[in-house]
């Protein structure tokens, strides 16, 4: 055999050997197929789960049942999103074991299946389901996702998740049939972050008080869906998109995190902050106070107060029948009572907390008159025929055909 041919065979053999080693390291052959298709949560009574702990990298999530609700102890007991917790536990319960693999310590490091506390650089995400008495019902470490390449169709050559490596409490390593995508989420994604929903169509007036005490009012125009800034001087106008952002700031107000309710004013800055007060057509008075920036961040502290003021009664037509007027008044009173009850419930839920909001939301709620109002642009005047820059009269050349034959 020629030396060149021998060299080619040696290279091919080395590549194939490397592929086999990598395959054996990342996807070992199944040692025990008896559990294939078995549920990951075997013998765990989900009704006994009273707490969940998710720990991995820099993210730690603690959730616990408190009475009939779920809360986040690490966020001062703020309510958690039960729908997300339920979905997560049910997804966990549906996971099935595909196969078991043999993995030494080096393999576990590559697959990120080491304990987050002892090996943060090669750690996976530890999940514990805990009973009310503190007993751990189940414990796992979720590692790398397993991928599979498609060979056909428009996605040919692309890799997609097809499972995930999991280290069991008894030391075994298995591959489950699906991947969990909620494991890397921060605590904020597990909280019930929704606050109030008052769309711009229900806003009657907005009053903003800046940090320097300057007050700006925005009112709905009479019999119009549009808003206007009060006391505009001649030559001033509001920027339309900023006005829209301002009046729609409560359409889906939410927060990104919860701060310690015991923080003093020196930290939160609420005593020197800006206030945004919106009055709705049905009597809600929503007051948002935006305080100082959170340390080392651009986000801001925020607190929320919701009150109720009965709106003025609509004008009635004297020609209306008394019975119709009484029925309409009774229906209105019923609706307003419902609004007042909703306001009391919301205020009890939110007024005691210190929230953290994204910086862009804070910027809108703190908008000043200088941010919103601009000078109108003067319309450009059309150029008049006259002298050019050199003082020469500008005239339109005449058509030679217009000249008089007698000239």
C-alpha positions in Angstrom: 0.0 0.0 0.0 1.3 3.4 -0.9 2.4 5.7 2.0 -0.2 8.3 1.0 -3.0 5.8 1.1 -1.9 4.5 4.5 -1.9 8.1 5.9 -5.4 8.7 4.6 -6.7 5.5 6.3 -5.0 6.5 9.6 -6.7 9.9 9.6 -10.1 8.3 8.8 -9.6 5.8 11.7 -8.7 8.6 14.1 -11.8 10.6 13.1 -14.0 7.6 13.6 -12.4 6.8 16.9 -13.0 10.3 18.1 -16.6 10.2 17.1 -17.1 6.9 18.9 -15.5 8.3 22.1 -17.7 11.5 21.9 -20.8 9.4 21.3 -20.0 7.1 24.3 -19.3 10.1 26.5 -22.4 12.1 25.6 -24.9 9.4 24.9 -24.0 6.1 26.5 -25.7 2.9 25.5 -28.5 2.0 27.8 -27.4 -0.2 30.7 -30.9 -1.0 31.9 -33.9 -0.8 29.7 -36.3 -2.0 32.3 -37.3 1.6 33.2 -37.8 2.8 29.6 -41.1 4.7 29.4 -41.5 4.8 33.2 -42.5 8.1 34.8 -39.8 10.2 36.4 -42.0 10.9 39.5 -42.7 7.4 40.6 -44.6 7.1 43.9 -44.8 10.8 44.5 -48.2 12.1 45.7 -48.5 15.5 44.0 -51.2 16.5 46.5 -48.6 16.5 49.2 -46.3 19.0 47.5 -46.3 22.1 49.7 -43.0 23.7 48.5 -40.8 23.8 45.5 -37.1 24.7 45.4 -35.2 25.4 42.1 -31.6 26.2 42.4 -29.0 26.6 39.7 -26.3 29.1 38.7 -27.1 32.5 40.1 -30.9 31.9 40.2 -32.7 30.5 43.2 -36.5 30.1 43.2 -38.4 29.2 46.4 -42.1 28.7 46.3 -44.4 27.6 49.2 -48.0 27.0 49.9 -49.5 29.4 52.4 -53.1 28.7 53.3 -55.0 28.4 50.0 -52.4 30.4 48.0 -48.8 30.0 46.8 -46.2 32.6 47.7 -42.5 33.4 47.2 -40.8 33.3 50.7 -37.7 34.9 49.2 -39.8 37.8 48.0 -41.4 38.6 51.4 -44.3 36.3 50.8 -45.6 37.9 47.7 -48.2 35.8 45.8 -46.9 33.5 43.1 -48.5 32.5 39.9 -50.4 29.4 40.7 -51.1 28.7 37.0 -47.3 28.5 36.3 -46.7 26.4 39.3 -49.4 23.9 38.4 -48.1 23.7 34.8 -44.6 23.1 36.0 -45.5 20.3 38.4 -47.8 18.6 35.9 -45.0 18.8 33.2 -42.6 17.3 35.7 -45.1 14.5 36.5 -45.5 13.7 32.8 -41.7 13.3 32.1 -40.8 9.7 31.1 -37.4 8.0 31.3 -36.0 7.3 27.8 -33.0 5.4 29.0 -30.3 5.2 31.6 -26.6 6.1 30.9 -23.4 5.4 32.8 -21.6 8.6 33.7 -18.5 9.2 35.8 -17.6 12.5 37.5 -16.0 13.9 34.3 -19.1 12.9 32.3 -21.4 14.6 34.9 -19.3 17.8 34.6 -19.7 17.8 30.8 -23.4 17.1 31.1 -23.8 19.8 33.9 -25.2 17.4 36.4 -23.1 18.4 39.4 -24.5 19.9 42.6 -25.0 23.7 42.2 -23.7 24.4 45.7 -20.4 22.5 45.4 -19.6 22.8 41.7 -21.2 26.0 40.3 -19.1 26.0 37.1 -20.4 22.6 36.0 -23.7 22.6 37.9 -27.1 21.7 36.7 -30.4 22.9 38.0 -31.6 21.2 41.2 -35.3 20.7 41.7 -36.9 19.6 44.9 -40.5 18.9 45.7 -41.1 19.2 49.5 -43.9 18.2 51.8 -45.5 20.5 54.4 -43.4 18.8 57.2 -40.2 19.5 55.3 -39.7 16.0 53.9 -38.2 16.0 50.4 -40.6 14.0 48.2 -38.4 14.1 45.1 -35.0 15.6 44.1 -33.4 15.8 40.7 -30.6 17.7 39.0 -31.4 18.6 35.4 -28.5 19.0 33.1 -27.8 19.6 29.4 -30.5 19.2 26.9 -30.2 16.4 24.4 -30.4 17.5 20.7 -31.3 15.7 17.5 -30.5 16.8 14.0 -33.2 16.7 11.3 -32.2 15.2 8.0 -35.2 16.1 5.9 -37.5 19.0 5.1 -36.8 22.7 5.4 -35.2 22.2 8.8 -32.6 19.7 7.5 -29.3 20.1 9.3 -30.8 22.0 12.3 -30.7 20.6 15.8 -33.7 20.5 18.1 -34.1 19.5 21.8 -35.2 15.9 22.1 -34.8 15.3 25.8 -32.7 16.2 28.9 -30.1 14.6 31.1 -31.2 14.1 34.7 -29.3 13.0 37.8 -31.5 11.1 40.2 -31.2 11.1 44.0 -30.0 7.5 44.0 -27.0 8.4 41.8 -28.2 7.2 38.5 -28.3 9.3 35.3 -31.1 9.1 32.9 -32.4 10.9 29.8 -36.0 12.0 29.9 -38.2 12.4 26.8 -38.7 16.2 27.1 -36.9 19.3 28.2 -38.0 21.7 31.0 -37.7 25.3 29.9 -38.8 27.0 33.2 -35.7 26.0 35.1 -33.6 29.0 34.2 -36.3 31.5 34.9 -35.8 34.1 37.6 -38.1 34.4 40.6 -39.8 37.4 38.9 -41.3 35.1 36.2 -43.0 33.0 39.0 -44.7 36.0 40.6 -48.1 37.3 39.8 -46.7 40.5 38.3 -50.0 42.0 37.0 -51.2 45.1 38.8 -54.0 47.2 37.3 -55.6 47.3 33.9 -57.2 50.7 33.2 -57.1 51.3 29.4 -56.8 54.8 28.0 -60.5 54.6 26.8 -61.5 54.6 30.5 -59.2 57.5 31.6 -60.8 60.9 32.2 -57.8 62.8 33.6 -54.1 62.4 34.4 -52.2 64.6 36.8 -48.5 64.4 37.1 -46.4 66.0 39.8 -42.7 66.1 39.0 -39.9 65.7 41.5 -39.5 69.4 41.6 -43.2 69.9 42.4 -44.3 71.1 39.0 -47.8 69.9 38.1 -49.1 69.0 34.7 -52.7 67.9 33.8 -53.9 66.0 30.8 -57.7 65.9 30.2 -59.9 64.1 27.9 -61.5 66.5 25.4 -65.3 66.9 25.8 -67.2 64.3 23.8 -64.0 63.1 22.3 -61.7 60.1 22.6 -58.7 62.4 22.4 -56.7 64.1 25.2 -55.1 67.5 25.6 -52.6 69.1 27.9 -54.0 71.8 30.0 -52.8 75.4 29.8 -50.9 75.1 26.6 -49.5 78.4 25.4 -49.8 79.8 21.9 -47.4 78.0 19.7 -47.2 74.8 21.9 -48.5 71.3 21.3 -48.1 67.8 22.8 -46.2 65.1 21.0 -48.9 62.6 20.0 -47.1 59.4 20.6 -45.8 60.5 24.1 -49.4 61.6 25.0 -50.6 58.2 23.9 -48.0 56.4 26.1 -48.8 58.6 29.0 -52.6 58.1 29.0 -52.1 54.3 28.3 -49.6 53.7 31.1 -52.1 51.8 33.2 -53.5 49.6 30.4 -51.4 46.7 31.7 -49.3 48.0 34.5 -47.0 45.3 35.9 -43.8 45.0 37.9 -40.5 43.1 37.4 -39.7 42.4 41.1 -40.7 43.0 44.7 -38.5 44.8 47.2 -38.5 44.7 51.0 -41.6 46.5 52.2 -39.6 47.6 55.2 -37.2 49.8 53.2 -37.1 53.3 54.5 -37.7 56.4 52.5 -34.0 57.1 52.3 -33.7 54.1 50.0 -37.0 54.1 48.1 -37.1 57.9 47.6 -40.9 58.0 47.7 -40.8 61.2 49.7 -39.0 63.0 46.9 -40.4 61.0 44.0 -42.9 61.8 41.2 -46.6 60.9 41.2 -48.9 59.9 38.5 -52.6 60.1 39.4 -55.2 58.8 36.9 -59.0 59.2 37.3 -61.2 56.8 35.4 -64.7 57.4 34.1 -66.0 54.8 36.6 -64.5 56.4 39.7 -61.1 54.7 40.1 -58.3 57.0 41.3 -55.0 55.2 40.7 -51.9 56.9 42.3 -48.5 55.6 41.3 -45.5 57.0 43.1 -42.1 56.5 41.4 -39.1 56.7 43.6 -35.4 56.3 43.4 -33.4 54.0 41.2 -32.6 50.6 42.6 -28.9 50.3 43.6 -26.6 49.4 40.6 -29.6 49.3 38.3 -31.7 51.6 36.1 -35.0 50.2 37.4 -37.0 52.2 40.0 -39.0 51.6 43.2 -42.7 52.1 42.8 -45.8 52.0 45.1 -49.4 51.9 44.2 -52.5 53.3 45.9 -56.1 52.8 44.5 -59.0 54.8 45.8 -62.6 55.4 44.7 -64.5 58.6 44.1 -68.0 58.4 42.8 -68.1 60.0 39.3 -70.7 62.7 38.5 -74.1 61.4 37.5 -74.8 61.7 33.8 -77.2 64.4 32.7 -80.8 63.1 32.3 -83.5 64.2 29.9 -86.5 65.7 31.6 -88.6 63.8 29.1 -87.5 60.4 30.3 -90.1 58.3 32.0 -89.7 58.2 35.8 -89.7 54.4 35.8 -86.9 54.3 33.2 -84.9 56.9 35.1 -85.2 54.9 38.4 -84.2 51.7 36.6 -81.1 53.4 35.1 -80.1 54.9 38.5 -80.4 51.5 40.1 -78.3 49.9 37.5 -75.7 52.6 37.7 -75.5 52.3 41.5 -75.1 48.6 41.2 -72.1 49.0 38.8 -70.5 51.7 41.0 -70.8 49.4 44.0 -69.0 46.7 42.1 -66.2 49.2 41.1 -65.9 50.3 44.7 -65.6 46.7 45.9 -63.0 46.0 43.3 -61.0 49.1 44.3 -61.0 48.0 48.0 -59.8 44.5 47.1 -57.0 45.8 44.8 -55.8 48.4 47.3 -55.7 45.8 50.1 -53.5 43.6 47.7 -51.1 46.2 46.5 -50.8 49.2 48.7 -48.5 47.6 51.3 -45.9 46.5 48.8 -42.8 48.1 47.4 -42.4 47.1 43.7 -39.6 47.4 41.2 -40.5 48.5 37.7 -38.5 48.6 34.5 -36.8 51.9 33.7 -38.9 52.6 30.6 -42.1 52.3 32.6 -40.7 54.7 35.2 -39.7 57.2 32.5 -43.3 57.2 31.2 -44.9 57.6 34.6 -42.4 60.4 35.5 -42.9 62.3 32.2 -42.5 66.1 32.7 -44.1 68.9 30.7 -40.8 69.5 29.0 -40.8 65.9 27.8 -44.4 66.0 26.5 -44.8 69.6 25.1 -43.0 71.0 22.2 -43.1 74.2 20.1 -45.2 74.0 17.0 -43.2 74.0 13.8 -43.7 77.1 11.7 -45.1 76.2 8.2 -42.6 76.9 5.4 -43.6 79.9 3.3 -43.5 79.4 -0.5 -40.8 81.3 -2.2 -42.0 84.4 -4.0 -40.7 85.5 -7.4 -38.3 88.4 -7.0 -34.6 89.1 -7.0 -32.1 86.4 -6.7 -29.1 86.6 -4.4 -27.3 88.9 -6.8 -30.1 91.4 -7.0 -31.1 90.4 -10.5 -34.9 90.3 -11.2 -36.0 86.7 -11.7 -38.4 86.5 -14.6 -39.9 83.7 -16.6 -38.4 83.6 -20.1 -40.9 84.4 -22.7 -41.7 82.1 -25.5 -40.2 83.4 -28.8 -43.5 82.5 -30.4 -45.3 85.0 -28.2 -43.4 88.0 -29.6 -45.4 90.5 -31.7 -44.7 90.2 -35.4 -44.5 94.1 -35.5 -41.7 94.2 -32.9 
